[in-house]
Amino acid sequence: MHIGIAADHGGFAMKEQLVVALKSAGHDLIDFGAKKLNATDDYPDFIIPLAQAVARGEVERGIALCGSGVGACVAANKVHGVRAALIHEHFSAHQGVEDDDMNIICLGSRVVGYAQAWELVETFIAARFSGAERHRRRLAKITAVEREVQECK
Ligand code: RB5
């Protein structure tokens, strides 16, 4: 799968580990940074470019990391077309895709360990949107709000 990944300093070390694992698993990966550890960097500088690439379809899915995963999730969801969620347990890692067409998984590297993060990422990547009518209907209501906001500008 064509995947994008991004992290601030809080998620940097875990991102580096995930990059190695994703490449070994054969995924086509774009790393949106940070490219080196800088304790004063800001998560929007890396997460927003990742989110824009997901929204434009340049990558199919995104993985966004920071210390808690919260800032990454808040930032990613500002980009229309992104459906990002902070995921720290198995059920939501697949159900979020199956029902809600989640396209970015957000992880807190200070919350979960690497083994857990990798399992969540693998689960997220393997999951597919069910396409069920009720889920499409709900997502259409969210897209409608995005359109309204766009028209207000
Ligand atoms: C950075 O220290 C930390 O605040 C950031 O990585 C993240 O946890 C924000 O939500």
Backbone and ligand atoms as CSV (ligand in chain L), in Angstrom:
chain,resi,resn,atom,element,x,y,z
A,1,MET,N,N,0.841,-1.206,0.000
A,1,MET,CA,C,0.000,0.000,0.000
A,1,MET,C,C,0.873,1.251,0.000
A,2,HIS,N,N,0.339,2.333,-0.605
A,2,HIS,CA,C,1.064,3.603,-0.632
A,2,HIS,C,C,0.700,4.374,0.648
A,3,ILE,N,N,1.688,4.541,1.516
A,3,ILE,CA,C,1.435,5.058,2.867
A,3,ILE,C,C,2.314,6.276,3.135
A,4,GLY,N,N,1.763,7.234,3.894
A,4,GLY,CA,C,2.546,8.368,4.363
A,4,GLY,C,C,2.684,8.304,5.877
A,5,ILE,N,N,3.779,8.855,6.380
A,5,ILE,CA,C,4.007,8.856,7.829
A,5,ILE,C,C,4.610,10.191,8.222
A,6,ALA,N,N,4.287,10.667,9.425
A,6,ALA,CA,C,4.837,11.936,9.913
A,6,ALA,C,C,4.836,11.932,11.433
A,7,ALA,N,N,5.784,12.686,12.004
A,7,ALA,CA,C,5.872,12.800,13.466
A,7,ALA,C,C,6.650,14.044,13.851
A,8,ASP,N,N,6.315,14.589,14.993
A,8,ASP,CA,C,7.148,15.637,15.595
A,8,ASP,C,C,8.214,14.954,16.458
A,9,HIS,N,N,8.903,15.759,17.272
A,9,HIS,CA,C,9.946,15.182,18.130
A,9,HIS,C,C,9.392,14.135,19.092
A,10,GLY,N,N,8.134,14.343,19.533
A,10,GLY,CA,C,7.518,13.409,20.486
A,10,GLY,C,C,7.345,12.013,19.894
A,11,GLY,N,N,7.123,11.945,18.580
A,11,GLY,CA,C,6.904,10.652,17.932
A,11,GLY,C,C,8.057,10.207,17.059
A,12,PHE,N,N,9.131,11.010,17.036
A,12,PHE,CA,C,10.221,10.775,16.084
A,12,PHE,C,C,10.837,9.374,16.175
A,13,ALA,N,N,11.200,8.956,17.366
A,13,ALA,CA,C,11.892,7.664,17.509
A,13,ALA,C,C,10.993,6.515,17.063
A,14,MET,N,N,9.707,6.599,17.417
A,14,MET,CA,C,8.787,5.535,17.008
A,14,MET,C,C,8.566,5.568,15.501
A,15,LYS,N,N,8.502,6.762,14.925
A,15,LYS,CA,C,8.361,6.861,13.461
A,15,LYS,C,C,9.527,6.171,12.767
A,16,GLU,N,N,10.729,6.420,13.254
A,16,GLU,CA,C,11.906,5.815,12.620
A,16,GLU,C,C,11.804,4.286,12.639
A,17,GLN,N,N,11.319,3.739,13.738
A,17,GLN,CA,C,11.166,2.276,13.833
A,17,GLN,C,C,10.079,1.783,12.880
A,18,LEU,N,N,8.971,2.555,12.808
A,18,LEU,CA,C,7.866,2.155,11.931
A,18,LEU,C,C,8.270,2.241,10.458
A,19,VAL,N,N,9.092,3.219,10.113
A,19,VAL,CA,C,9.560,3.361,8.727
A,19,VAL,C,C,10.297,2.087,8.303
A,20,VAL,N,N,11.181,1.609,9.158
A,20,VAL,CA,C,11.948,0.383,8.846
A,20,VAL,C,C,10.985,-0.794,8.672
A,21,ALA,N,N,10.044,-0.930,9.602
A,21,ALA,CA,C,9.118,-2.073,9.568
A,21,ALA,C,C,8.196,-2.005,8.350
A,22,LEU,N,N,7.714,-0.810,8.025
A,22,LEU,CA,C,6.796,-0.666,6.881
A,22,LEU,C,C,7.516,-0.970,5.571
A,23,LYS,N,N,8.748,-0.508,5.460
A,23,LYS,CA,C,9.523,-0.778,4.238
A,23,LYS,C,C,9.818,-2.272,4.131
A,24,SER,N,N,10.185,-2.899,5.244
A,24,SER,CA,C,10.455,-4.354,5.215
A,24,SER,C,C,9.202,-5.134,4.853
A,25,ALA,N,N,8.043,-4.588,5.204
A,25,ALA,CA,C,6.785,-5.272,4.880
A,25,ALA,C,C,6.377,-5.010,3.426
A,26,GLY,N,N,7.182,-4.205,2.712
A,26,GLY,CA,C,6.934,-4.006,1.280
A,26,GLY,C,C,6.057,-2.823,0.930
A,27,HIS,N,N,5.769,-1.966,1.894
A,27,HIS,CA,C,4.917,-0.813,1.596
A,27,HIS,C,C,5.719,0.293,0.912
A,28,ASP,N,N,4.996,1.023,0.067
A,28,ASP,CA,C,5.558,2.169,-0.641
A,28,ASP,C,C,5.339,3.363,0.300
A,29,LEU,N,N,6.428,3.925,0.843
A,29,LEU,CA,C,6.298,4.853,1.961
A,29,LEU,C,C,6.839,6.243,1.646
A,30,ILE,N,N,6.063,7.270,2.013
A,30,ILE,CA,C,6.590,8.646,1.969
A,30,ILE,C,C,6.704,9.131,3.406
A,31,ASP,N,N,7.896,9.591,3.765
A,31,ASP,CA,C,8.157,10.118,5.109
A,31,ASP,C,C,8.091,11.648,5.050
A,32,PHE,N,N,7.066,12.214,5.697
A,32,PHE,CA,C,6.864,13.666,5.687
A,32,PHE,C,C,7.634,14.367,6.806
A,33,GLY,N,N,8.540,13.668,7.454
A,33,GLY,CA,C,9.331,14.257,8.528
A,33,GLY,C,C,8.668,14.048,9.870
A,34,ALA,N,N,9.321,14.513,10.898
A,34,ALA,CA,C,10.593,15.206,10.925
A,34,ALA,C,C,11.721,14.283,10.416
A,35,LYS,N,N,12.684,14.888,9.756
A,35,LYS,CA,C,13.784,14.084,9.221
A,35,LYS,C,C,14.909,13.912,10.234
A,36,LYS,N,N,14.906,14.782,11.252
A,36,LYS,CA,C,15.870,14.574,12.347
A,36,LYS,C,C,15.222,15.028,13.651
A,37,LEU,N,N,15.772,14.561,14.749
A,37,LEU,CA,C,15.198,14.900,16.054
A,37,LEU,C,C,15.527,16.341,16.420
A,38,ASN,N,N,14.468,17.130,16.640
A,38,ASN,CA,C,14.626,18.529,17.053
A,38,ASN,C,C,13.575,18.776,18.131
A,39,ALA,N,N,14.021,18.897,19.356
A,39,ALA,CA,C,13.116,18.971,20.504
A,39,ALA,C,C,12.200,20.187,20.483
A,40,THR,N,N,12.453,21.125,19.576
A,40,THR,CA,C,11.600,22.330,19.549
A,40,THR,C,C,10.696,22.368,18.301
A,41,ASP,N,N,10.635,21.270,17.546
A,41,ASP,CA,C,9.784,21.328,16.344
A,41,ASP,C,C,8.304,21.246,16.710
A,42,ASP,N,N,7.442,21.569,15.721
A,42,ASP,CA,C,5.988,21.676,15.947
A,42,ASP,C,C,5.241,20.677,15.064
A,43,TYR,N,N,4.365,19.870,15.679
A,43,TYR,CA,C,3.707,18.784,14.926
A,43,TYR,C,C,2.928,19.243,13.689
A,44,PRO,N,N,2.297,20.447,13.661
A,44,PRO,CA,C,1.558,20.792,12.426
A,44,PRO,C,C,2.462,20.856,11.191
A,45,ASP,N,N,3.740,21.170,11.397
A,45,ASP,CA,C,4.654,21.307,10.253
A,45,ASP,C,C,4.854,19.985,9.496
A,46,PHE,N,N,4.591,18.873,10.148
A,46,PHE,CA,C,4.765,17.557,9.510
A,46,PHE,C,C,3.419,16.873,9.261
A,47,ILE,N,N,2.502,17.082,10.198
A,47,ILE,CA,C,1.222,16.368,10.111
A,47,ILE,C,C,0.329,16.970,9.019
A,48,ILE,N,N,0.343,18.290,8.875
A,48,ILE,CA,C,-0.518,18.919,7.854
A,48,ILE,C,C,-0.090,18.497,6.438
A,49,PRO,N,N,1.193,18.516,6.075
A,49,PRO,CA,C,1.560,18.013,4.745
A,49,PRO,C,C,1.148,16.555,4.513
A,50,LEU,N,N,1.287,15.723,5.551
A,50,LEU,CA,C,0.815,14.334,5.436
A,50,LEU,C,C,-0.692,14.312,5.175
A,51,ALA,N,N,-1.441,15.078,5.964
A,51,ALA,CA,C,-2.908,15.091,5.829
A,51,ALA,C,C,-3.322,15.587,4.440
A,52,GLN,N,N,-2.626,16.597,3.938
A,52,GLN,CA,C,-2.944,17.109,2.597
A,52,GLN,C,C,-2.676,16.049,1.532
A,53,ALA,N,N,-1.622,15.290,1.703
A,53,ALA,CA,C,-1.308,14.220,0.738
A,53,ALA,C,C,-2.384,13.132,0.773
A,54,VAL,N,N,-2.886,12.823,1.956
A,54,VAL,CA,C,-3.974,11.838,2.066
A,54,VAL,C,C,-5.230,12.397,1.403
A,55,ALA,N,N,-5.551,13.650,1.691
A,55,ALA,CA,C,-6.773,14.268,1.135
A,55,ALA,C,C,-6.710,14.337,-0.392
A,56,ARG,N,N,-5.531,14.567,-0.936
A,56,ARG,CA,C,-5.372,14.656,-2.405
A,56,ARG,C,C,-5.258,13.278,-3.060
A,57,GLY,N,N,-5.170,12.227,-2.247
A,57,GLY,CA,C,-5.043,10.876,-2.795
A,57,GLY,C,C,-3.624,10.532,-3.217
A,58,GLU,N,N,-2.667,11.344,-2.776
A,58,GLU,CA,C,-1.265,11.066,-3.138
A,58,GLU,C,C,-0.731,9.859,-2.363
A,59,VAL,N,N,-1.276,9.640,-1.186
A,59,VAL,CA,C,-1.044,8.392,-0.447
A,59,VAL,C,C,-2.423,7.875,-0.020
A,60,GLU,N,N,-2.532,6.553,0.117
A,60,GLU,CA,C,-3.842,5.967,0.450
A,60,GLU,C,C,-4.179,6.125,1.928
A,61,ARG,N,N,-3.172,5.970,2.765
A,61,ARG,CA,C,-3.380,6.032,4.218
A,61,ARG,C,C,-2.226,6.801,4.860
A,62,GLY,N,N,-2.499,7.333,6.058
A,62,GLY,CA,C,-1.469,8.049,6.791
A,62,GLY,C,C,-1.303,7.538,8.208
A,63,ILE,N,N,-0.086,7.695,8.706
A,63,ILE,CA,C,0.241,7.367,10.103
A,63,ILE,C,C,0.844,8.632,10.701
A,64,ALA,N,N,0.212,9.163,11.754
A,64,ALA,CA,C,0.633,10.436,12.341
A,64,ALA,C,C,0.973,10.219,13.805
A,65,LEU,N,N,2.158,10.659,14.193
A,65,LEU,CA,C,2.589,10.439,15.582
A,65,LEU,C,C,2.997,11.743,16.254
A,66,CYS,N,N,2.709,11.812,17.541
A,66,CYS,CA,C,3.325,12.815,18.411
A,66,CYS,C,C,3.405,12.167,19.792
A,67,GLY,N,N,3.675,12.936,20.826
A,67,GLY,CA,C,3.835,12.325,22.144
A,67,GLY,C,C,2.572,11.628,22.622
A,68,SER,N,N,1.474,12.338,22.562
A,68,SER,CA,C,0.194,11.774,22.999
A,68,SER,C,C,-0.644,11.269,21.833
A,69,GLY,N,N,-0.376,11.763,20.645
A,69,GLY,CA,C,-1.218,11.492,19.468
A,69,GLY,C,C,-2.338,12.512,19.324
A,70,VAL,N,N,-2.565,13.303,20.358
A,70,VAL,CA,C,-3.696,14.241,20.359
A,70,VAL,C,C,-3.454,15.394,19.384
A,71,GLY,N,N,-2.303,16.034,19.513
A,71,GLY,CA,C,-2.018,17.165,18.627
A,71,GLY,C,C,-2.030,16.736,17.167
A,72,ALA,N,N,-1.464,15.572,16.895
A,72,ALA,CA,C,-1.442,15.056,15.524
A,72,ALA,C,C,-2.855,14.869,15.002
A,73,CYS,N,N,-3.731,14.368,15.842
A,73,CYS,CA,C,-5.115,14.091,15.442
A,73,CYS,C,C,-5.884,15.390,15.210
A,74,VAL,N,N,-5.701,16.346,16.102
A,74,VAL,CA,C,-6.372,17.640,15.963
A,74,VAL,C,C,-5.940,18.304,14.655
A,75,ALA,N,N,-4.634,18.298,14.412
A,75,ALA,CA,C,-4.108,18.941,13.196
A,75,ALA,C,C,-4.601,18.237,11.937
A,76,ALA,N,N,-4.514,16.920,11.899
A,76,ALA,CA,C,-4.880,16.158,10.689
A,76,ALA,C,C,-6.338,16.390,10.313
A,77,ASN,N,N,-7.204,16.448,11.314
A,77,ASN,CA,C,-8.643,16.576,11.028
A,77,ASN,C,C,-9.043,17.968,10.543
A,78,LYS,N,N,-8.125,18.919,10.552
A,78,LYS,CA,C,-8.420,20.248,9.998
A,78,LYS,C,C,-8.422,20.227,8.473
A,79,VAL,N,N,-7.859,19.188,7.893
A,79,VAL,CA,C,-7.770,19.097,6.428
A,79,VAL,C,C,-8.999,18.340,5.920
A,80,HIS,N,N,-9.767,18.986,5.057
A,80,HIS,CA,C,-10.981,18.363,4.539
A,80,HIS,C,C,-10.669,17.083,3.771
A,81,GLY,N,N,-11.463,16.077,4.049
A,81,GLY,CA,C,-11.246,14.783,3.395
A,81,GLY,C,C,-10.454,13.828,4.272
A,82,VAL,N,N,-9.909,14.371,5.346
A,82,VAL,CA,C,-9.174,13.513,6.287
A,82,VAL,C,C,-10.131,13.019,7.366
A,83,ARG,N,N,-10.015,11.741,7.671
A,83,ARG,CA,C,-10.750,11.147,8.789
A,83,ARG,C,C,-9.709,10.475,9.672
A,84,ALA,N,N,-9.198,11.269,10.617
A,84,ALA,CA,C,-8.114,10.803,11.486
A,84,ALA,C,C,-8.665,10.466,12.865
A,85,ALA,N,N,-8.073,9.471,13.501
A,85,ALA,CA,C,-8.487,9.115,14.864
A,85,ALA,C,C,-7.285,8.654,15.673
A,86,LEU,N,N,-7.367,8.979,16.943
A,86,LEU,CA,C,-6.336,8.556,17.907
A,86,LEU,C,C,-6.683,7.139,18.348
A,87,ILE,N,N,-5.815,6.196,18.036
A,87,ILE,CA,C,-6.119,4.772,18.243
A,87,ILE,C,C,-5.050,4.128,19.115
A,88,HIS,N,N,-5.508,3.560,20.232
A,88,HIS,CA,C,-4.567,2.877,21.108
A,88,HIS,C,C,-5.038,1.470,21.486
A,89,GLU,N,N,-6.049,0.983,20.788
A,89,GLU,CA,C,-6.488,-0.398,21.026
A,89,GLU,C,C,-6.953,-1.036,19.718
A,90,HIS,N,N,-6.924,-2.348,19.692
A,90,HIS,CA,C,-7.081,-3.134,18.463
A,90,HIS,C,C,-8.437,-2.940,17.770
A,91,PHE,N,N,-9.504,-2.977,18.532
A,91,PHE,CA,C,-10.840,-2.946,17.920
A,91,PHE,C,C,-11.016,-1.721,17.024
A,92,SER,N,N,-10.671,-0.545,17.552
A,92,SER,CA,C,-10.879,0.688,16.785
A,92,SER,C,C,-9.931,0.804,15.604
A,93,ALA,N,N,-8.786,0.114,15.671
A,93,ALA,CA,C,-7.817,0.181,14.570
A,93,ALA,C,C,-8.403,-0.392,13.283
A,94,HIS,N,N,-9.281,-1.399,13.396
A,94,HIS,CA,C,-9.927,-1.915,12.166
A,94,HIS,C,C,-11.353,-1.390,12.010
A,95,GLN,N,N,-12.077,-1.273,13.113
A,95,GLN,CA,C,-13.466,-0.818,12.992
A,95,GLN,C,C,-13.545,0.623,12.506
A,96,GLY,N,N,-12.546,1.428,12.869
A,96,GLY,CA,C,-12.512,2.828,12.410
A,96,GLY,C,C,-12.404,2.922,10.895
A,97,VAL,N,N,-11.753,1.942,10.280
A,97,VAL,CA,C,-11.671,1.893,8.807
A,97,VAL,C,C,-12.959,1.277,8.247
A,98,GLU,N,N,-13.362,0.165,8.813
A,98,GLU,CA,C,-14.510,-0.581,8.271
A,98,GLU,C,C,-15.782,0.259,8.265
A,99,ASP,N,N,-16.015,0.998,9.345
A,99,ASP,CA,C,-17.265,1.761,9.464
A,99,ASP,C,C,-17.110,3.237,9.085
A,100,ASP,N,N,-15.971,3.822,9.453
A,100,ASP,CA,C,-15.837,5.290,9.343
A,100,ASP,C,C,-14.829,5.710,8.274
A,101,ASP,N,N,-14.309,4.745,7.560
A,101,ASP,CA,C,-13.343,5.020,6.480
A,101,ASP,C,C,-12.168,5.878,6.966
A,102,MET,N,N,-11.748,5.638,8.204
A,102,MET,CA,C,-10.586,6.338,8.776
A,102,MET,C,C,-9.401,6.224,7.813
A,103,ASN,N,N,-8.797,7.347,7.477
A,103,ASN,CA,C,-7.666,7.283,6.540
A,103,ASN,C,C,-6.334,7.714,7.172
A,104,ILE,N,N,-6.378,8.210,8.417
A,104,ILE,CA,C,-5.123,8.465,9.155
A,104,ILE,C,C,-5.255,7.890,10.558
A,105,ILE,N,N,-4.290,7.095,10.948
A,105,ILE,CA,C,-4.229,6.610,12.325
A,105,ILE,C,C,-3.242,7.500,13.076
A,106,CYS,N,N,-3.656,7.964,14.259
A,106,CYS,CA,C,-2.789,8.798,15.098
A,106,CYS,C,C,-2.373,7.981,16.310
A,107,LEU,N,N,-1.095,8.053,16.621
A,107,LEU,CA,C,-0.541,7.262,17.708
A,107,LEU,C,C,0.252,8.155,18.652
A,108,GLY,N,N,0.159,7.865,19.928
A,108,GLY,CA,C,0.939,8.581,20.933
A,108,GLY,C,C,2.115,7.724,21.347
A,109,SER,N,N,3.314,8.151,20.996
A,109,SER,CA,C,4.482,7.312,21.274
A,109,SER,C,C,4.850,7.310,22.753
A,110,ARG,N,N,4.247,8.246,23.522
A,110,ARG,CA,C,4.476,8.233,24.963
A,110,ARG,C,C,3.359,7.485,25.688
A,111,VAL,N,N,2.448,6.911,24.895
A,111,VAL,CA,C,1.287,6.214,25.471
A,111,VAL,C,C,1.385,4.710,25.222
A,112,VAL,N,N,1.755,4.345,23.987
A,112,VAL,CA,C,1.885,2.918,23.659
A,112,VAL,C,C,3.337,2.599,23.317
A,113,GLY,N,N,3.711,1.373,23.554
A,113,GLY,CA,C,5.054,0.910,23.204
A,113,GLY,C,C,5.126,0.547,21.722
A,114,TYR,N,N,6.343,0.273,21.248
A,114,TYR,CA,C,6.523,0.016,19.822
A,114,TYR,C,C,5.757,-1.224,19.342
A,115,ALA,N,N,5.800,-2.305,20.106
A,115,ALA,CA,C,5.140,-3.543,19.659
A,115,ALA,C,C,3.638,-3.314,19.475
A,116,GLN,N,N,3.057,-2.592,20.406
A,116,GLN,CA,C,1.617,-2.285,20.327
A,116,GLN,C,C,1.347,-1.369,19.127
A,117,ALA,N,N,2.195,-0.373,18.932
A,117,ALA,CA,C,2.021,0.566,17.809
A,117,ALA,C,C,2.084,-0.184,16.479
A,118,TRP,N,N,3.019,-1.091,16.337
A,118,TRP,CA,C,3.169,-1.837,15.081
A,118,TRP,C,C,1.943,-2.716,14.816
A,119,GLU,N,N,1.448,-3.338,15.878
A,119,GLU,CA,C,0.245,-4.165,15.717
A,119,GLU,C,C,-0.945,-3.299,15.293
A,120,LEU,N,N,-1.056,-2.124,15.858
A,120,LEU,CA,C,-2.152,-1.213,15.495
A,120,LEU,C,C,-2.019,-0.757,14.046
A,121,VAL,N,N,-0.803,-0.450,13.645
A,121,VAL,CA,C,-0.553,-0.011,12.260
A,121,VAL,C,C,-0.888,-1.146,11.283
A,122,GLU,N,N,-0.440,-2.348,11.573
A,122,GLU,CA,C,-0.740,-3.489,10.692
A,122,GLU,C,C,-2.245,-3.728,10.583
A,123,THR,N,N,-2.928,-3.591,11.705
A,123,THR,CA,C,-4.386,-3.797,11.724
A,123,THR,C,C,-5.080,-2.720,10.893
A,124,PHE,N,N,-4.652,-1.489,11.064
A,124,PHE,CA,C,-5.208,-0.344,10.313
A,124,PHE,C,C,-5.007,-0.541,8.805
A,125,ILE,N,N,-3.803,-0.939,8.422
A,125,ILE,CA,C,-3.480,-1.092,7.001
A,125,ILE,C,C,-4.273,-2.243,6.363
A,126,ALA,N,N,-4.480,-3.290,7.118
A,126,ALA,CA,C,-5.182,-4.470,6.580
A,126,ALA,C,C,-6.685,-4.247,6.472
A,127,ALA,N,N,-7.211,-3.284,7.205
A,127,ALA,CA,C,-8.664,-3.076,7.246
A,127,ALA,C,C,-9.157,-2.360,5.987
A,128,ARG,N,N,-10.405,-2.646,5.609
A,128,ARG,CA,C,-11.022,-2.016,4.433
A,128,ARG,C,C,-12.399,-1.455,4.813
A,129,PHE,N,N,-12.744,-0.343,4.236
A,129,PHE,CA,C,-14.064,0.258,4.443
A,129,PHE,C,C,-15.133,-0.703,3.917
A,130,SER,N,N,-16.179,-0.931,4.705
A,130,SER,CA,C,-17.218,-1.892,4.302
A,130,SER,C,C,-18.058,-1.368,3.150
A,131,GLY,N,N,-18.181,-0.044,3.060
A,131,GLY,CA,C,-19.016,0.536,2.000
A,131,GLY,C,C,-20.499,0.416,2.281
A,132,ALA,N,N,-20.864,-0.042,3.453
A,132,ALA,CA,C,-22.289,-0.213,3.784
A,132,ALA,C,C,-23.031,1.127,3.673
A,133,GLU,N,N,-24.274,1.042,3.219
A,133,GLU,CA,C,-25.069,2.251,2.954
A,133,GLU,C,C,-25.154,3.149,4.180
A,134,ARG,N,N,-25.356,2.548,5.358
A,134,ARG,CA,C,-25.518,3.377,6.562
A,134,ARG,C,C,-24.232,4.147,6.887
A,135,HIS,N,N,-23.103,3.540,6.574
A,135,HIS,CA,C,-21.831,4.228,6.838
A,135,HIS,C,C,-21.588,5.325,5.809
A,136,ARG,N,N,-21.944,5.046,4.555
A,136,ARG,CA,C,-21.818,6.081,3.511
A,136,ARG,C,C,-22.712,7.268,3.843
A,137,ARG,N,N,-23.924,6.975,4.325
A,137,ARG,CA,C,-24.877,8.036,4.686
A,137,ARG,C,C,-24.281,8.934,5.774
A,138,ARG,N,N,-23.692,8.326,6.772
A,138,ARG,CA,C,-23.108,9.096,7.890
A,138,ARG,C,C,-21.906,9.924,7.414
A,139,LEU,N,N,-21.100,9.320,6.587
A,139,LEU,CA,C,-19.928,10.053,6.078
A,139,LEU,C,C,-20.345,11.194,5.164
A,140,ALA,N,N,-21.439,10.994,4.424
A,140,ALA,CA,C,-21.940,12.061,3.536
A,140,ALA,C,C,-22.353,13.276,4.365
A,141,LYS,N,N,-22.865,13.047,5.557
A,141,LYS,CA,C,-23.257,14.166,6.432
A,141,LYS,C,C,-22.031,14.963,6.890
A,142,ILE,N,N,-20.925,14.280,7.049
A,142,ILE,CA,C,-19.681,14.966,7.433
A,142,ILE,C,C,-19.119,15.739,6.237
A,143,THR,N,N,-19.158,15.110,5.077
A,143,THR,CA,C,-18.678,15.776,3.860
A,143,THR,C,C,-19.511,17.025,3.584
A,144,ALA,N,N,-20.803,16.951,3.881
A,144,ALA,CA,C,-21.688,18.104,3.653
A,144,ALA,C,C,-21.258,19.281,4.521
A,145,VAL,N,N,-20.842,19.018,5.739
A,145,VAL,CA,C,-20.373,20.098,6.624
A,145,VAL,C,C,-19.093,20.708,6.064
A,146,GLU,N,N,-18.207,19.843,5.569
A,146,GLU,CA,C,-16.957,20.353,4.973
A,146,GLU,C,C,-17.283,21.279,3.794
A,147,ARG,N,N,-18.284,20.896,2.997
A,147,ARG,CA,C,-18.675,21.708,1.836
A,147,ARG,C,C,-19.252,23.052,2.283
A,148,GLU,N,N,-20.064,23.011,3.337
A,148,GLU,CA,C,-20.665,24.264,3.871
A,148,GLU,C,C,-19.571,25.217,4.345
A,149,VAL,N,N,-18.599,24.662,5.058
A,149,VAL,CA,C,-17.499,25.488,5.563
A,149,VAL,C,C,-16.738,26.120,4.399
A,150,GLN,N,N,-16.529,25.320,3.352
A,150,GLN,CA,C,-15.817,25.796,2.156
A,150,GLN,C,C,-16.584,26.944,1.516
A,151,GLU,N,N,-17.912,26.790,1.442
A,151,GLU,CA,C,-18.746,27.815,0.780
A,151,GLU,C,C,-18.789,29.119,1.585
A,152,CYS,N,N,-18.579,29.042,2.908
A,152,CYS,CA,C,-18.601,30.227,3.780
A,152,CYS,C,C,-17.364,31.088,3.584
A,153,LYS,N,N,-16.324,30.489,2.984
A,153,LYS,CA,C,-15.045,31.205,2.872
A,153,LYS,C,C,-15.123,32.286,1.793
L,1,RB5,C1,C,5.497,17.666,22.299
L,1,RB5,O1,O,6.274,17.714,23.435
L,1,RB5,C2,C,4.121,17.111,22.573
L,1,RB5,O2,O,3.327,18.083,23.135
L,1,RB5,C3,C,3.532,16.629,21.271
L,1,RB5,O3,O,4.344,15.622,20.748
L,1,RB5,C4,C,2.158,15.996,21.343
L,1,RB5,O4,O,2.030,15.142,22.437
L,1,RB5,C5,C,1.041,16.901,21.232
L,1,RB5,O5,O,-0.127,16.489,21.255
